[in-house]
Amino acid sequence: MDVAVREPSTLANGSITPVIALPAVTGPLCGFLVIDKPAGCTSHDCVSKARRALGTRKVGHGGTLDPAVTGVLPLAVGPATRLLPYLDGGKEYLGTIQLGLRTNSDDLSGEVLEQQDWPSLSQAELDRQLQPFRGLIQQRPPAVSAVHVDGERAHTRARRGEQLLLASRAVKIEQLDLMRWDPSTGQLDIKLRCSAGTYVRSLARDLGDQLGCGGALAQLRRTAALGFTLEASLPLEALGPETALSNPLTALAHLPQQRLSEEQWLAWTRGQRLPLEGPEQPEESALVMLRPDGSLAGMARTRSDGLLQPKLVFDAAG
């Protein structure tokens, strides 16, 4: 089912309101599903298999996982692909870091650049070494990553042999727990919750640099992403034509909602701005708009003048 862009509507004050018009979400192919991605395949491989299994081209994923990483890979199907930017961006991981090793990819898949002994630390001492990585930090992405550099992916340039030192950027590590430390092998297990854009490989590298011995990510499993958890996931091989999709409203439950009256719904389908009802919201906040029957009508953003600006409109008038 294709997404059409409707002609902008002209309002009474003369302003133009651009609106993305989406097909109705009442059909069977609109919603989300969660894959427990196995090691050895890319996120795009999972999308391709879902397209074949569900019989639709319109499938997108919510956050790339490296081939070696397993776990939660949310997939959006049909018009729900337009809802991905509105989902909770936080992610959770279980990972293993190997100290005493530096690689060009910051994980064990890369070329080994240096090996040395790791310091003798107690678990409490190692936990204190993790403290600088908790909270809002500046983090430099790995050279082998999906970050764009002059319009090209960093990993493409790095694999051509280019030496890249990417700029640091702000990320937030909300939770970072040391689950296990084995001084005999130099391996530590961590559990973390972090913002979108955080690289656990960078965390492994930076911890190793701080300890003076180097560090690389040995293993990683994503346990939650975009509000979805492993408990709701399916094995990739379980996908088929009858795979059930979750209601888009379930994935948007973290956002405030506003139900439209019959009169407001007609104005909404024409892309007109509407007054915000209920609690005041910060400017540029996202709101879930509901039809009079409680189903999803689309997404809006709040404005400084107290009106709601339609952004995604289902059932848009022609």
ABEGO torsion letter per residue (X at the ends): XBBBBBBBBBBAAGBBBBBBBBBBAABABBEBBBBBBBBGBBAAAAAAAAAAAAGBABBBBBEBBBAABBEBBBBBBEAAAAAAAABBABBBBBBBBBBGBBBAAGBAABBBABBBBBBBBBAAAAAAAAAAABEBBBBBBBABBABBBGGBBAAAAAAAGBBBBBBBBBBBBABBBBABBBAAAGBBBBBBBBBBGBBAAAAAAAAAAAAGAEBBBABBBBABBGGBBAAABBBAAABBAABBBBBAAAAAAABBBBBBBAAAAAAAAAGBBBBBBEBBBBBGBBBBBBBAAGBBAEBBBBBAAGBBBBABBBGBBX
